[in-house]
C-alpha cells in the first residue's frame, strides 16, 4: 500500500505570493467600486431633491419656512439620516443652483441642466461631481467662483486622489489660475485605492446615513430586534404564559441575576 504524502503549503512560494497580491488588489477595487456606486446614488438623489426644491419654491406659495418644515418631516420619517438636516437640505439646493448658473462648461458631463429629467440623471453617473464625496462637493462650491473653476478642482480631485484638506489647500493656493489651463474632457476612472480620496469615500458618513447603516453596529441593536419579535410571539400565544419583560432582574437563592439595563 502506497503512502499518501500530504503536501504542505509553501507560503514562500513566489507564485502564491503574487496571486495573493493580485487578490488583495481585487478586493480593494471591489470595495471602492461599491462605495463609489453608493456615493453616486446619494448625490443623484440630492440632485433630484435640489431640482424639485427649486421648482416647488418657484411655482408654489409655501412660504420661507418650506425648507425647515421639509427637514422636520423627513427627519421624523428617517431619524437615522442626518443628511435631512435643515443645513444640509439648504446646501443641497445651493449645490444644484451652483451648477445651473452656467451649463456651457459642463454640457459634456451633465448635458442641458436647464431641462432636468430622469434621463439626464442616468447620464450623470459619468460626471465627476458624482464621483467625489458630498463634503468635497460642498468645499468646491463654497470656495470657487465659477463652474469652470469648480470643474477644474473636481477633476483634479479625482485624478490625484485628494483628501478634503488637500483640496482646500489647492483652492486657497489658487491652483486653477496658477496652472493656466482648465480641463475640457473627463475620463471616468476610479481613484487609486490607496489614495486619501478613496479612503474618505469608503468611510464617508453621509453614505452610511443614506444606507441607514451605523459605522459601529452593536449587540444591543441585535438583541432589541430579537426581543421585539419574541415578545410579540409570546403575547399572541395568549393564556398559559407569563411574560414579565425584557432585561428583568430575577433573584434566585438571594442572588440577583445580571442585567444590562
Secondary structure, 3 states (H helix, E strand, C coil): CCCCCCCCCCCCCHHHHHHHHHHHHHHHHHHHHHHHHHHHHHHHHHHHHHHHHHHHHHHCCCCCCHHHHHHHHHHHHCCCCHHHCHHHHHHHHHHHHHHHCCCCCCCCCCCCHHHCCHHHHHHHHHCHHHCCCHHHHHHHHHHCCCHHHHHHHHHHHHHHCCCHHHHHHHHHCCHHHHHCCCCCCCCCCCCCCCCHHHHHHHCCHHHHHHCCCCCCCCHHHHHHHHHHHHHHHHHHHCCCCCCCCCCCCCEECCEECCCCC
